[in-house]
């Protein structure tokens, strides 16, 4: 299976001239947190994420309407060819710990985005689970590894450095509800 077979093709993207305000508005309107930025030839030069908007624009109080999103983008973008196998893309996602890859053609032009969601939906299996685990481990604890400002970062903690590598021997058991009434003492959370 190739990246082109499962990638999202219905895309939103920005040009190098588009503003931070346009990036934020487009993300809000489309319900997304990731936008490739392309040059005039539609070649990918970087990406803007909702995190970039927060840490590089909002926190630094840039003028959103007059500042180019290209000034706050993450560059270079992590890209993969549309002809690459899904296995190769999964390895890249796990190595780079990225939940999305920009998919380009042989000329470097934007043709799609491959997300963890695409993998889970279309390429289920052990490798996909390992990819998801690798990517989410970064997001679960955050950049400080769960440490407060006065504590050492997890990556610097000698105990954490000496922990055994997680095993890939996974055993998945089906979820089962036994006994009682299923509608008793349950709570619904907002969706």
N, CA, C and O of each residue as an XYZ file, in Angstrom:
764
protein
N       0.849     -1.170      0.000
C       0.000      0.000      0.000
C       0.901      1.241      0.000
O       1.876      1.311      0.748
N       0.564      2.207     -0.838
C       1.335      3.439     -0.981
C       0.671      4.575     -0.197
O      -0.523      4.524      0.098
N       1.458      5.591      0.133
C       0.916      6.761      0.834
C      -0.248      7.374      0.062
O      -1.245      7.788      0.653
N      -0.112      7.430     -1.274
C      -1.156      8.020     -2.110
C      -2.495      7.299     -1.955
O      -3.547      7.891     -2.195
N      -2.463      6.026     -1.557
C      -3.688      5.237     -1.426
C      -4.523      5.628     -0.212
O      -5.742      5.458     -0.224
N      -3.884      6.150      0.837
C      -4.635      6.412      2.074
C      -4.533      7.855      2.565
O      -5.174      8.204      3.556
N      -3.751      8.694      1.906
C      -3.566     10.080      2.366
C      -4.846     10.890      2.172
O      -5.716     10.528      1.381
N      -4.938     11.983      2.907
C      -6.022     12.932      2.737
C      -5.655     13.841      1.570
O      -4.577     14.436      1.541
N      -6.564     13.935      0.616
C      -6.301     14.739     -0.581
C      -7.068     16.052     -0.572
O      -6.711     16.984     -1.292
N      -8.112     16.132      0.234
C      -8.917     17.342      0.335
C      -8.240     18.261      1.345
O      -8.494     18.169      2.546
N      -7.378     19.145      0.853
C      -6.470     19.886      1.724
C      -6.737     21.378      1.787
O      -7.306     21.983      0.879
N      -6.305     21.930      2.882
C      -6.175     23.375      3.039
C      -4.683     23.641      3.130
O      -3.953     22.840      3.713
N      -4.215     24.741      2.569
C      -2.809     25.124      2.685
C      -2.688     26.623      2.548
O      -3.652     27.309      2.206
N      -1.491     27.129      2.819
C      -1.209     28.555      2.764
C      -0.096     28.824      1.765
O       0.672     27.929      1.413
N      -0.022     30.062      1.316
C       1.121     30.507      0.527
C       2.084     31.213      1.469
O       1.740     31.488      2.618
N       3.261     31.501      1.001
C       4.260     32.188      1.822
C       3.821     33.606      2.194
O       4.331     34.177      3.158
N       2.892     34.171      1.448
C       2.431     35.534      1.714
C       1.258     35.590      2.688
O       0.939     36.666      3.193
N       0.618     34.476      2.962
C      -0.549     34.480      3.843
C      -0.146     34.813      5.277
O       0.936     34.449      5.737
N      -1.035     35.507      5.962
C      -0.737     36.009      7.306
C      -1.005     34.975      8.395
O      -1.671     33.964      8.172
N      -0.475     35.255      9.557
C      -0.744     34.450     10.748
C      -2.245     34.447     11.023
O      -2.808     33.420     11.403
N      -2.893     35.596     10.833
C      -4.341     35.692     11.043
C      -5.090     34.751     10.104
O      -6.036     34.081     10.517
N      -4.668     34.702      8.848
C      -5.328     33.805      7.889
C      -5.126     32.356      8.313
O      -6.051     31.550      8.219
N      -3.928     32.017      8.779
C      -3.662     30.655      9.241
C      -4.606     30.280     10.383
O      -5.219     29.213     10.369
N      -4.713     31.163     11.363
C      -5.577     30.883     12.519
C      -7.041     30.788     12.098
O      -7.765     29.903     12.554
N      -7.471     31.690     11.237
C      -8.867     31.679     10.786
C      -9.182     30.421      9.991
O     -10.236     29.814     10.182
N      -8.282     30.027      9.109
C      -8.485     28.834      8.302
C      -8.521     27.581      9.173
O      -9.334     26.684      8.948
N      -7.635     27.524     10.168
C      -7.648     26.375     11.083
C      -8.966     26.306     11.842
O      -9.551     25.234     11.991
N      -9.426     27.455     12.319
C     -10.679     27.484     13.074
C     -11.856     27.085     12.197
O     -12.718     26.314     12.617
N     -11.888     27.607     10.989
C     -12.990     27.334     10.064
C     -13.027     25.867      9.632
O     -14.099     25.268      9.542
N     -11.864     25.298      9.367
C     -11.787     23.922      8.881
C     -11.712     22.900     10.008
O     -11.854     21.703      9.762
N     -11.491     23.354     11.246
C     -11.377     22.427     12.376
C     -10.111     21.596     12.312
O     -10.131     20.404     12.617
N      -9.009     22.219     11.916
C      -7.730     21.525     11.792
C      -6.659     22.262     12.581
O      -6.876     23.394     13.013
N      -5.514     21.636     12.770
C      -4.424     22.256     13.516
C      -3.103     22.176     12.779
O      -2.038     22.215     13.394
N      -3.172     22.061     11.428
C      -1.963     21.819     10.650
C      -2.190     22.314      9.232
O      -3.148     21.908      8.574
N      -1.313     23.191      8.761
C      -1.422     23.713      7.396
C      -0.060     23.718      6.722
O       0.869     24.346      7.229
N       0.083     23.031      5.587
C       1.315     23.166      4.816
C       1.417     24.584      4.244
O       0.402     25.226      3.974
N       2.632     25.056      4.065
C       2.872     26.337      3.403
C       3.652     26.036      2.134
O       4.678     25.356      2.164
N       3.145     26.557      1.005
C       3.746     26.276     -0.300
C       4.250     27.554     -0.959
O       3.716     28.641     -0.740
N       5.293     27.394     -1.772
C       5.791     28.530     -2.550
C       4.906     28.701     -3.791
O       3.901     28.007     -3.943
N       5.286     29.623     -4.669
C       4.463     29.922     -5.845
C       4.350     28.748     -6.813
O       3.422     28.703     -7.620
N       5.280     27.799     -6.744
C       5.227     26.606     -7.602
C       4.528     25.438     -6.909
O       4.568     24.314     -7.409
N       3.885     25.692     -5.757
C       3.172     24.688     -4.963
C       4.106     23.649     -4.341
O       3.676     22.538     -4.030
N       5.386     24.005     -4.158
C       6.327     23.143     -3.447
C       6.256     23.491     -1.959
O       6.171     24.661     -1.586
N       6.291     22.474     -1.132
C       6.153     22.662      0.311
C       7.438     23.259      0.889
O       8.532     22.739      0.672
N       7.284     24.363      1.628
C       8.437     25.003      2.270
C       8.396     24.888      3.792
O       9.391     25.157      4.464
N       7.254     24.491      4.331
C       7.115     24.339      5.781
C       5.672     24.055      6.148
O       4.820     23.871      5.278
N       5.408     24.021      7.445
C       4.049     23.836      7.950
C       3.827     24.782      9.121
O       4.765     25.156      9.825
N       2.591     25.154      9.310
C       2.186     25.904     10.495
C       1.211     25.032     11.256
O       0.243     24.522     10.692
N       1.473     24.863     12.540
C       0.589     24.083     13.402
C      -0.079     25.014     14.402
O       0.325     26.164     14.573
N      -1.101     24.495     15.054
C      -1.727     25.281     16.114
C      -0.712     25.575     17.215
O      -0.793     26.611     17.875
N       0.234     24.677     17.414
C       1.299     24.920     18.393
C       2.206     26.066     17.971
O       2.628     26.866     18.806
N       2.507     26.150     16.674
C       3.304     27.270     16.169
C       2.578     28.590     16.413
O       3.190     29.581     16.811
N       1.267     28.593     16.170
C       0.491     29.812     16.397
C       0.560     30.240     17.860
O       0.666     31.427     18.167
N       0.499     29.262     18.753
C       0.519     29.561     20.182
C       1.894     30.019     20.650
O       2.018     31.058     21.299
N       2.936     29.239     20.320
C       4.258     29.503     20.891
C       5.080     30.544     20.131
O       5.921     31.225     20.718
N       4.836     30.665     18.833
C       5.651     31.588     18.041
C       4.923     32.865     17.670
O       5.563     33.856     17.318
N       3.611     32.866     17.738
C       2.862     34.068     17.369
C       2.178     34.686     18.585
O       2.479     35.822     18.952
N       1.282     33.969     19.198
C       0.522     34.501     20.326
C       1.420     34.832     21.509
O       1.331     35.929     22.061
N       2.279     33.908     21.905
C       3.145     34.128     23.067
C       4.129     35.280     22.841
O       4.538     35.950     23.789
N       4.500     35.502     21.590
C       5.450     36.579     21.285
C       4.755     37.839     20.800
O       5.403     38.816     20.424
N       3.432     37.804     20.813
C       2.600     38.957     20.482
C       2.928     39.579     19.126
O       3.066     40.796     18.999
N       3.048     38.719     18.119
C       3.284     39.248     16.779
C       1.988     39.840     16.228
O       0.897     39.454     16.647
N       2.109     40.759     15.307
C       0.941     41.364     14.665
C       0.372     40.345     13.678
O       0.898     40.174     12.578
N      -0.695     39.677     14.076
C      -1.227     38.535     13.321
C      -1.667     38.902     11.910
O      -1.504     38.100     10.991
N      -2.215     40.084     11.720
C      -2.723     40.455     10.398
C      -1.623     40.869      9.432
O      -1.809     40.803      8.217
N      -0.477     41.296      9.960
C       0.580     41.785      9.067
C       1.826     40.897      9.048
O       2.757     41.164      8.289
N       1.855     39.862      9.861
C       3.005     38.956      9.897
C       2.726     37.734      9.036
O       1.668     37.115      9.141
N       3.681     37.396      8.188
C       3.548     36.217      7.335
C       3.618     34.950      8.180
O       4.451     34.831      9.079
N       2.731     34.009      7.877
C       2.758     32.720      8.576
C       4.086     32.006      8.326
O       4.510     31.180      9.134
N       4.738     32.322      7.214
C       6.032     31.705      6.909
C       7.087     32.082      7.943
O       8.067     31.355      8.106
N       6.912     33.189      8.639
C       7.877     33.607      9.663
C       7.754     32.791     10.947
O       8.678     32.773     11.760
N       6.626     32.120     11.135
C       6.448     31.317     12.355
C       6.346     29.824     12.049
O       6.138     29.018     12.956
N       6.490     29.452     10.780
C       6.302     28.049     10.394
C       7.436     27.164     10.901
O       8.519     27.640     11.240
N       7.157     25.883     10.941
C       8.168     24.871     11.197
C       8.731     24.484      9.838
O       7.996     24.086      8.934
N      10.042     24.606      9.710
C      10.668     24.327      8.422
C      12.024     23.680      8.645
O      12.730     24.069      9.576
N      12.412     22.721      7.841
C      11.643     22.169      6.731
C      10.541     21.254      7.234
O      10.596     20.740      8.351
N       9.539     21.063      6.388
C       8.448     20.149      6.715
C       8.948     18.719      6.598
O       9.829     18.422      5.791
N       8.384     17.839      7.408
C       8.693     16.414      7.284
C       7.798     15.890      6.164
O       6.575     15.843      6.295
N       8.437     15.495      5.060
C       7.695     15.079      3.877
C       8.009     13.640      3.505
O       9.016     13.066      3.920
N       7.113     13.083      2.713
C       7.275     11.727      2.209
C       6.684     11.708      0.808
O       5.689     12.383      0.543
N       7.285     10.946     -0.083
C       6.777     10.844     -1.448
C       5.456     10.091     -1.494
O       5.222      9.167     -0.715
N       4.606     10.498     -2.410
C       3.314      9.825     -2.566
C       3.476      8.379     -3.020
O       2.579      7.561     -2.814
N       4.598      8.062     -3.628
C       4.854      6.695     -4.100
C       5.494      5.802     -3.034
O       5.665      4.601     -3.245
N       5.847      6.391     -1.894
C       6.464      5.612     -0.813
C       5.440      4.675     -0.194
O       4.244      4.965     -0.172
N       5.925      3.556      0.303
C       5.053      2.612      0.985
C       4.623      3.143      2.346
O       5.328      3.930      2.976
N       3.462      2.699      2.779
C       2.941      3.125      4.081
C       3.919      2.737      5.192
O       4.088      3.488      6.152
N       4.554      1.593      5.074
C       5.531      1.154      6.077
C       6.657      2.181      6.216
O       7.064      2.509      7.330
N       7.149      2.676      5.108
C       8.207      3.692      5.119
C       7.719      4.980      5.796
O       8.454      5.594      6.570
N       6.492      5.381      5.504
C       5.912      6.573      6.126
C       5.760      6.383      7.631
O       6.025      7.301      8.407
N       5.333      5.186      8.045
C       5.191      4.904      9.478
C       6.533      5.005     10.188
O       6.617      5.556     11.286
N       7.568      4.483      9.575
C       8.902      4.577     10.170
C       9.328      6.029     10.330
O       9.901      6.403     11.354
N       9.049      6.853      9.313
C       9.396      8.274      9.375
C       8.604      8.974     10.472
O       9.158      9.780     11.219
N       7.318      8.675     10.573
C       6.486      9.274     11.629
C       7.014      8.908     13.006
O       7.115      9.764     13.884
N       7.349      7.641     13.195
C       7.839      7.180     14.495
C       9.185      7.810     14.820
O       9.405      8.244     15.950
N      10.080      7.866     13.854
C      11.406      8.444     14.076
C      11.323      9.933     14.396
O      11.966     10.419     15.327
N      10.527     10.643     13.617
C      10.397     12.094     13.788
C       9.368     12.470     14.848
O       9.275     13.629     15.252
N       8.600     11.483     15.294
C       7.525     11.696     16.270
C       6.559     12.774     15.803
O       6.256     13.726     16.522
N       6.094     12.595     14.592
C       5.149     13.520     13.966
C       3.841     12.797     13.701
O       3.836     11.671     13.202
N       2.740     13.441     14.033
C       1.422     12.851     13.828
C       0.937     13.024     12.395
O      -0.049     12.408     11.991
N       1.632     13.864     11.624
C       1.245     14.094     10.237
C       2.490     14.234      9.379
O       3.499     14.788      9.813
N       2.408     13.730      8.165
C       3.455     13.921      7.172
C       2.851     14.645      5.986
O       1.717     14.374      5.592
N       3.611     15.565      5.422
C       3.195     16.203      4.177
C       3.613     15.265      3.050
O       4.771     14.857      2.967
N       2.682     14.936      2.203
C       2.959     14.029      1.089
C       3.170     14.876     -0.169
O       2.345     15.720     -0.517
N       4.291     14.628     -0.833
C       4.656     15.391     -2.027
C       4.883     14.438     -3.198
O       5.104     13.240     -3.019
N       4.822     15.009     -4.405
C       5.157     14.204     -5.579
C       6.662     14.322     -5.838
O       7.384     14.930     -5.048
N       7.125     13.748     -6.930
C       8.562     13.727     -7.211
C       9.143     15.123     -7.444
O      10.360     15.300     -7.382
N       8.293     16.110     -7.710
C       8.749     17.492     -7.896
C       8.695     18.299     -6.599
O       9.010     19.489     -6.597
N       8.300     17.664     -5.503
C       8.209     18.352     -4.221
C       6.929     19.135     -4.048
O       6.818     19.940     -3.123
N       5.959     18.915     -4.921
C       4.689     19.645     -4.846
C       3.712     18.924     -3.927
O       3.653     17.695     -3.897
N       2.958     19.704     -3.189
C       1.969     19.190     -2.244
C       0.893     18.373     -2.967
O       0.278     18.845     -3.923
N       0.677     17.137     -2.494
C      -0.396     16.309     -3.042
C      -1.299     15.731     -1.954
O      -2.382     15.232     -2.260
N      -0.870     15.790     -0.683
C      -1.703     15.244      0.374
C      -1.058     15.346      1.739
O       0.057     15.847      1.885
N      -1.777     14.863      2.732
C      -1.277     14.779      4.106
C      -1.626     13.392      4.617
O      -2.745     12.915      4.431
N      -0.671     12.753      5.255
C      -0.891     11.441      5.865
C      -0.863     11.634      7.375
O       0.125     12.119      7.927
N      -1.942     11.255      8.035
C      -2.044     11.443      9.482
C      -2.113     10.100     10.195
O      -2.321      9.057      9.575
N      -1.935     10.149     11.505
C      -2.121      8.932     12.311
C      -3.518      8.368     12.094
O      -3.705      7.153     12.044
N      -4.494      9.256     11.965
C      -5.867      8.812     11.721
C      -5.987      8.009     10.440
O      -6.684      6.995     10.406
N      -5.304      8.458      9.371
C      -5.301      7.695      8.117
C      -4.723      6.311      8.339
O      -5.254      5.323      7.832
N      -3.629      6.235      9.099
C      -2.994      4.942      9.353
C      -3.905      4.020     10.146
O      -4.067      2.852      9.794
N      -4.493      4.534     11.202
C      -5.357      3.717     12.049
C      -6.556      3.207     11.253
O      -6.977      2.061     11.416
N      -7.100      4.063     10.393
C      -8.281      3.685      9.615
C      -7.961      2.709      8.485
O      -8.726      1.779      8.231
N      -6.832      2.919      7.806
C      -6.573      2.154      6.591
C      -5.438      1.141      6.681
O      -5.358      0.240      5.846
N      -4.579      1.264      7.653
C      -3.424      0.359      7.732
C      -3.271     -0.194      9.140
O      -2.191     -0.104      9.724
N      -4.349     -0.771      9.699
C      -4.248     -1.260     11.075
C      -3.266     -2.415     11.182
O      -3.078     -3.187     10.242
N      -2.657     -2.511     12.326
C      -1.725     -3.602     12.566
C      -0.689     -3.215     13.588
O      -0.704     -2.109     14.128
N       0.203     -4.131     13.845
C       1.237     -3.950     14.855
C       2.103     -2.727     14.564
O       2.400     -1.951     15.473
N       2.504     -2.548     13.327
C       3.368     -1.417     13.003
C       2.652     -0.094     13.242
O       3.257      0.857     13.736
N       1.377     -0.027     12.899
C       0.617      1.199     13.130
C       0.528      1.488     14.621
O       0.668      2.639     15.034
N       0.301      0.475     15.424
C       0.241      0.662     16.867
C       1.578      1.190     17.400
O       1.597      2.073     18.258
N       2.677      0.660     16.902
C       3.994      1.137     17.333
C       4.219      2.580     16.898
O       4.810      3.364     17.641
N       3.758      2.937     15.712
C       3.878      4.314     15.231
C       3.078      5.250     16.124
O       3.576      6.295     16.544
N       1.845      4.875     16.410
C       0.994      5.694     17.277
C       1.646      5.853     18.651
O       1.668      6.952     19.205
N       2.175      4.763     19.198
C       2.831      4.819     20.508
C       4.020      5.783     20.471
O       4.185      6.590     21.386
N       4.840      5.708     19.437
C       6.023      6.570     19.338
C       5.637      8.039     19.241
O       6.254      8.890     19.881
N       4.620      8.337     18.443
C       4.209      9.727     18.271
C       3.552     10.255     19.539
O       3.865     11.356     19.990
N       2.654      9.484     20.108
C       1.906      9.959     21.271
C       2.747     10.028     22.536
O       2.402     10.769     23.456
N       3.838      9.279     22.607
C       4.683      9.362     23.800
C       5.232     10.770     23.961
O       5.438     11.226     25.085
N       5.470     11.459     22.864
C       5.939     12.846     22.909
C       4.830     13.750     23.436
O       5.087     14.651     24.234
N       3.608     13.512     22.994
C       2.503     14.382     23.356
C       1.932     14.082     24.736
O       1.366     14.968     25.376
N       2.072     12.857     25.195
C       1.482     12.471     26.470
C       2.070     13.248     27.633
O       1.335     13.791     28.458
N       3.374     13.301     27.702
C       4.019     13.979     28.817
C       4.334     15.432     28.529
O       4.565     16.207     29.458
N       4.348     15.814     27.277
C       4.675     17.189     26.910
C       6.172     17.392     26.890
O       6.936     16.482     27.212
N       6.594     18.589     26.511
C       8.013     18.855     26.330
C       8.819     18.785     27.622
O      10.033     18.582     27.582
N       8.164     18.949     28.763
C       8.885     18.882     30.031
C       8.827     17.479     30.627
O       9.322     17.263     31.733
N       8.240     16.534     29.925
C       8.191     15.153     30.395
C       7.419     14.999     31.684
O       7.698     14.084     32.459
N       6.461     15.863     31.937
C       5.658     15.793     33.148
C       6.287     16.514     34.331
O       5.668     16.603     35.391
N       7.499     17.027     34.177
C       8.194     17.709     35.275
C       7.706     19.148     35.405
O       7.327     19.788     34.424
N       7.724     19.635     36.635
C       7.413     21.049     36.850
C       8.653     21.862     36.516
O       9.709     21.298     36.230
N       8.533     23.177     36.551
C       9.649     24.041     36.170
C      10.899     23.837     37.032
O      12.012     24.031     36.546
N      10.739     23.453     38.287
C      11.887     23.311     39.175
C      12.466     21.898     39.203
O      13.458     21.654     39.891
N      11.866     20.970     38.472
C      12.339     19.591     38.446
C      13.139     19.337     37.176
O      12.956     20.033     36.177
N      14.042     18.325     37.209
C      14.770     18.004     35.975
C      13.803     17.433     34.944
O      12.805     16.801     35.290
N      14.116     17.666     33.680
C      13.304     17.103     32.614
C      13.448     15.591     32.611
O      14.482     15.057     33.012
N      12.416     14.911     32.163
C      12.417     13.454     32.136
C      13.623     12.926     31.357
O      14.246     11.946     31.765
N      13.949     13.570     30.243
C      15.078     13.112     29.435
C      16.401     13.228     30.190
O      17.367     12.550     29.842
N      16.460     14.085     31.227
C      17.677     14.275     32.014
C      17.686     13.469     33.313
O      18.686     13.458     34.031
N      16.586     12.803     33.612
C      16.460     12.041     34.853
C      17.210     10.715     34.710
O      16.887      9.934     33.815
N      18.213     10.432     35.574
C      18.980      9.191     35.448
C      18.130      7.938     35.605
O      18.433      6.915     34.992
N      17.081      7.995     36.406
C      16.206      6.820     36.571
C      15.476      6.540     35.255
O      15.401      5.394     34.814
N      14.942      7.590     34.633
C      14.226      7.413     33.371
C      15.165      6.936     32.269
O      14.756      6.155     31.409
N      16.390      7.382     32.280
C      17.351      6.978     31.256
C      17.689      5.491     31.344
O      18.061      4.878     30.343
N      17.562      4.913     32.537
C      17.925      3.514     32.726
C      16.733      2.554     32.708
O      16.894      1.366     32.985
N      15.539      3.059     32.384
C      14.374      2.184     32.316
C      14.497      1.252     31.112
O      15.069      1.633     30.090
N      13.964      0.037     31.226
C      14.023     -0.873     30.072
C      13.171     -0.334     28.926
O      12.202      0.394     29.143
N      13.544     -0.698     27.721
C      12.794     -0.302     26.537
C      11.446     -1.011     26.571
O      11.388     -2.201     26.881
N      10.350     -0.297     26.257
C       9.035     -0.960     26.268
C       9.011     -2.151     25.319
O       9.589     -2.112     24.233
N       8.342     -3.193     25.743
C       8.258     -4.417     24.953
C       7.260     -4.257     23.816
O       6.242     -3.579     23.957
N       7.562     -4.882     22.699
C       6.631     -4.883     21.583
C       5.732     -6.108     21.605
O       4.935     -6.307     20.688
N       5.852     -6.929     22.640
C       4.980     -8.087     22.783
C       3.666     -7.609     23.385
O       3.514     -7.524     24.603
N       2.734     -7.305     22.517
C       1.462     -6.769     22.954
C       0.415     -7.869     22.974
O       0.385     -8.732     22.097
N      -0.424     -7.829     23.964
C      -1.539     -8.750     24.024
C      -2.784     -7.906     24.216
O      -2.935     -7.226     25.230
N      -3.662     -7.953     23.249
C      -4.879     -7.165     23.299
C      -6.018     -8.075     23.701
O      -6.289     -9.083     23.049
N      -6.674     -7.710     24.771
C      -7.826     -8.475     25.230
C      -9.092     -7.697     24.887
O      -9.119     -6.474     25.027
N     -10.126     -8.377     24.447
C     -11.362     -7.659     24.139
C     -11.975     -7.093     25.415
O     -11.847     -7.674     26.493
N     -12.636     -5.961     25.274
C     -13.342     -5.362     26.405
C     -14.653     -6.110     26.599
O     -15.375     -6.384     25.640
N     -14.943     -6.429     27.832
C     -16.151     -7.190     28.117
C     -16.847     -6.552     29.306
O     -16.203     -6.182     30.287
N     -18.159     -6.425     29.217
C     -18.961     -5.951     30.332
C     -19.757     -7.131     30.840
O     -20.536     -7.728     30.098
N     -19.562     -7.470     32.113
C     -20.306     -8.605     32.662
C     -21.026     -8.172     33.924
O     -20.507     -7.388     34.718
N     -22.232     -8.696     34.095
C     -23.000     -8.442     35.309
C     -23.538     -7.031     35.388
O     -23.077     -6.133     34.684
N     -24.524     -6.847     36.259
C     -25.087     -5.525     36.489
C     -25.867     -5.002     35.299
O     -26.147     -5.718     34.338
N     -26.199     -3.754     35.398
C     -26.944     -3.098     34.333
C     -26.029     -2.080     33.666
O     -25.387     -1.275     34.341
N     -25.973     -2.120     32.357
C     -25.063     -1.245     31.631
C     -25.409      0.230     31.775
O     -24.529      1.082     31.649
N     -26.665      0.545     32.033
C     -27.040      1.952     32.099
C     -27.057      2.496     33.527
O     -27.542      3.607     33.743
N     -26.553      1.766     34.488
C     -26.512      2.194     35.873
C     -25.178      2.858     36.186
O     -24.122      2.332     35.835
N     -25.222      3.983     36.831
C     -24.044      4.709     37.270
C     -23.070      5.016     36.130
O     -21.853      4.935     36.301
N     -23.605      5.359     34.998
C     -22.712      5.764     33.914
C     -22.839      7.261     33.724
O     -23.882      7.852     34.006
N     -21.797      7.848     33.258
C     -21.793      9.282     33.009
C     -21.387      9.525     31.579
O     -20.523      8.834     31.037
N     -22.007     10.501     30.976
C     -21.637     10.875     29.625
C     -20.790     12.137     29.687
O     -21.075     13.067     30.442
N     -19.773     12.141     28.896
C     -18.903     13.290     28.836
C     -19.199     14.063     27.554
O     -19.575     13.468     26.544
N     -19.034     15.365     27.589
C     -19.274     16.132     26.349
C     -18.373     15.636     25.241
O     -17.208     15.319     25.484
N     -18.897     15.564     24.015
C     -18.145     15.030     22.899
C     -17.420     16.039     22.103
O     -16.749     15.693     21.131
